[in-house]
Amino acid sequence: MNETDGTSSAAPTRARVRNRRGEGGRLREDIVSAAAALLDETGDERAITLRSVARRVGIAAPSIYPHFPDQPAIMLAVVQREFAALGAHLRAVAQEAGDDPRDRLYAVCRAYLGYAQSHPERYRTMFGGLWMPTLGDNSLTEDDLTRLGTTALQILTDALADCAAAGQSSVTSPQLDAVTLWLCLHGLAQQQAVSRVFPWPEESIADAIITRIARLEDA
């Protein structure tokens, strides 16, 4: 791969102290953290190259290869970590929302939208961005990509199923309806990110989406 720096913001970092034997996992995490930081700073996945990440960590670019075979593998690790963080956040919100299934569903959906708003560059990257390469041209596999987001979607599915079991929702296929609900929330998150002057109604669009797609019964 012909690497170029792609960014002027990745200032050279002083040489990194060599890990002790058995600490290779720490270097791997440092590489992922450096890539995520570059993404936050530049908002451009193209700025994340083997050279720019290595400079950020304070290592030589070839030192990355024992941990990541190519740039897409680094990006995959960044995205996987973000999805894990999203899943943990949604799970914590659901637990804090209490015992009422309806409250948990609203809390999870609102937290999802809040996450997208608070982490716009990472959110965009999580769902494609510019990093998603053609399979076969790199080390990524179809299984790597299809596993992304499964935890967050399962949390949403469980919240819908709990509403149905409590008689608060008339959905008959929580898994299918969870995908439908996610697509609507994702579309809203994307639109809110790009539409600065859209005449949004005073009522909450998010609540309207949740109520209608989840087919919530009147309280």
N, C-alpha and C positions, 0 to 999 in steps of 0.2 A: 504493500500500500504506500502511495506517495503522500506523506504527511506534510501539512503546512500548519503554521501556527494558528491562523484564523482569528487571532485576537491580539489587541495591543494592551489589554487590561491585565493580562496574566504576567505580572512582574516576576522577574527571576527570583527564586527562593533559594536561600542558602542551603548548602548540602545537608541532607538528612542524615542523622546518626543511624548507622547500620543496626538493624534489628538483631537481637540475640537469637540463638538457635531456637526454633520452635515458635518464633513470633511473626512468621510470615503472614498470618491472618490479620495482624494489625496493619501491615503494609497494604493488604488488600482493601481494608476498610478506609485507610487514608487515601487510597486512589479513588475510591467511590466518593468520599467526602469532597475531595478536590474537584472532581467532575461536577458534583452537585453545586458547589460554590461557584464554579465558572458559569454554570447554567444560570444561576440566580443573578450573577453580575452582568452577563452579556445578553441573556434572553435568546441565545442562539446556539442550537446544538452543534452547529458547524464550528463553533469556537472550541469544542471539546475534541482535541486530537491527542494522540499518544504523547506528542512533544509538549503541548500546553499543560496536560495533566502532570507529566513527569516534572516539568519546571515548577509547577505549583507544589508538588510534594517534596521536591528537592532531591530527585533521583535522576538517573540516566534513563532515557526512554526504553532501552532494552530490558531494564529491570521490571517493566510492567508485564512482559510476556509470560513469566511463570505463573502469573495470576489471571491475565486476560489475553486471549489470543489476538484480539483486534479491538478497534474502537466501538463497534456495535455491542460487543460483550460488556464493555464498560457502561455504555448507555443502558443496556438491559439491567445491569446491577443497580444503577441509579433508580430506574423505574420500579424495579422489584422492591427496593427499599422504601420508595414512596408509597407504593400500594400497601406494604406492610404497615407503614405509619398511618395511612388512611384507615385501614381495617381496625387497628388498635384504637384509633380515635373514635370511630363509629361504635365500636363495642363498648368503650367506656361511657360514651354518651347514652347509649341504650340502657346501660345499667343504672346510670344516674337519673334517668327519666322516671323511674319508679315502676310500679306494678301494672299500670294501666296500658294495655297494648296500643291504644290509639295515641297516647302521649309518647310512647316509645317510637312509633312510626314517624310522627311529626318531628320528633327530636332527631332521629337518624337522618331524615331527608334534609332538614334544615342544616344539620352539621355537615352533610355532604356538600351542600351549596356554599356554606361558609368556608369549607376547606378549599374549594375551587377559587373562591374570591380571594382568600388569604395567600394562596400559592399559585398565582396565575401561570407563571412560566413552567413550573414543574407539572402543574395540572395539564397544560397543553401537551407537554412532552409525554406524560403518562398515556395519553390517548392518541398517540401518533406523532404529532409535530413533524419535524424534518428528519428524525433519526431512524424511522422505521424502514429498514432496508429490504431489498428483495431477497427472499430466502434462496439459499444456494450460493450467494455471493459472499458469504461470511460464515461465522461460526454459529449463528442462531438457528434454532429449529422451530418448527411449527408448534411443538409442545411448549417451548419457552414462551411463546406469544399468547397461546390460548389459555395458559394458566394465570395470566395477569388479571387482577381484579376479582378473582373468584371469591376471595374472603369477603370483600365488601358487598358483593352481590348476594352472598349467602346471608349476611346480616340483614339486608333489606328483605330477602325472601322470608326469613324467619319472622321478621316484624310483621309482614303481611299475613303470614300464616297464623300468627298469634291473634291478630285482629279478626280473622275469619273464625277461628276457634272460639273466640269470645262473643261472637255474634255481632261484632262491630263493623264487619265488612262482608260484602256478598261475593267476593272473589272466589272462584272455584279452582283456579290454577295459580297458586301463589308464585311458583317459579316463573311461569310465563308473564304474569302480571308484574312481577318484580323487574323483569327485563324491560317491559313496557314503561314502567314508572321510571326506571333509571334512564332510559332513552329520553324521556321528557325532561327530567332534571338536568341531564347532560346538555340537552339542547338549550335549556334556559341558562345554564351556566355559561355556555359558549356565547350565546346572544348577549348576555349582560356584559361579557368581557369586551365585545366589539362594538356594541351600540351605545354610544354616549348620549344621544339625543332622542332615543326612542321614547314615544309618549306612553310610558308605563302607567297602567291604571293605579289608582290609590290603593285598591285592594291588593292583597298579597297574591301574586301569580303563583308562587310556590305552594301556598296553601290550597289554592284552587286546583292545581295539578294533583296534589296528594289526595285531596278529597274525591276528585272525579275518577282518577285512574285506580285508586285503591277501593273505589266504590264503598266509601264509608257510610254507614247508616247514621241517621240523626242521633245525637247523643240523648 
